[in-house]
Structure formats: C-alpha cells, structure tokens
Amino acid sequence: MAATFFEPDHTYTRRRWRFQCLAVAPSPFDGEIRAVGFLYRPGEPATATAMDMENWELDEWIDTPSERQP
C-alpha cells in the first residue's frame, strides 16, 4: 500500500533533494498536518523545514533508504 503522506523516520527523494522526516503533527496555528524534518541535497548543509499536503501531492517525493549526513 502506498503512503498517503510523509512518515517519521523515513527519507524521501525528489530529484536532487532529500527530506528526512522526523515527525508529523498538526500546525498549532491552523491545524494543518505538517511533516517536520531536514531538507538537503547530498553533500550540502541541511535546513530544518516543514512540508504540507501540497508538497506531498505535487512534488512527487519517493520513499528511499535513510542516509546519514556527514
């Protein structure tokens, strides 16, 4: 069964980008479900960010094996 949204402890790939999901929770401001984690390209620094349902539906993220940042 295919995932319907980002899942904690999973890393996702979209072209050259990676998103390492740490948690999924509702935003305290509007209740929208957000995935919180690190967005990065291999070999570059990661940035903490949140992804929403629009990112999931439009950006075509693919669940990939976890990678550790050096």
C-alpha positions in Angstrom: 0.0 0.0 0.0 1.4 3.4 -1.0 1.9 6.0 1.7 -0.5 8.9 1.7 1.8 11.4 3.4 5.4 11.7 4.8 6.1 9.3 7.6 8.5 9.8 10.6 11.9 8.0 10.3 11.7 7.9 6.5 13.8 9.8 4.0 12.3 10.9 0.7 13.9 11.9 -2.6 12.7 14.4 -5.2 15.2 14.9 -8.0 18.4 16.0 -6.2 16.6 16.9 -3.0 16.2 14.8 0.2 13.8 15.2 3.0 14.4 13.4 6.2 11.1 13.3 8.1 11.4 13.5 11.9 7.8 14.0 13.0 4.2 14.5 11.7 1.9 16.8 13.6 -0.8 19.4 13.2 0.3 23.1 13.0 -0.6 24.9 16.2 -1.7 27.9 14.1 -4.1 26.4 11.6 -4.4 22.7 12.4 -2.9 21.7 9.0 -0.9 18.4 9.2 2.8 19.1 8.7 5.8 16.9 8.3 8.8 18.3 10.1 12.4 17.4 9.2 15.5 18.3 7.3 15.7 19.3 3.7 19.0 18.9 1.9 21.0 17.9 -1.1 23.7 15.3 -0.5 27.0 16.9 0.4 25.3 20.2 1.4 24.1 21.5 4.8 20.5 20.6 5.8 17.8 23.1 6.7 15.0 22.4 9.2 11.7 22.8 7.4 8.0 21.7 7.4 6.2 20.1 4.5 2.4 20.1 4.0 0.0 18.0 2.0 0.5 20.2 -1.1 4.2 19.4 -1.0 3.4 15.7 -0.8 0.9 15.7 -3.7 2.7 18.0 -6.1 6.4 17.4 -5.5 6.4 13.6 -6.2 8.5 12.5 -3.3 9.8 8.9 -3.3 10.5 7.0 -0.1 14.2 6.0 -0.1 16.6 4.3 2.2 17.8 6.6 5.0 21.0 8.5 4.5 23.1 10.0 7.2 24.5 13.5 6.8 28.3 13.6 7.2 
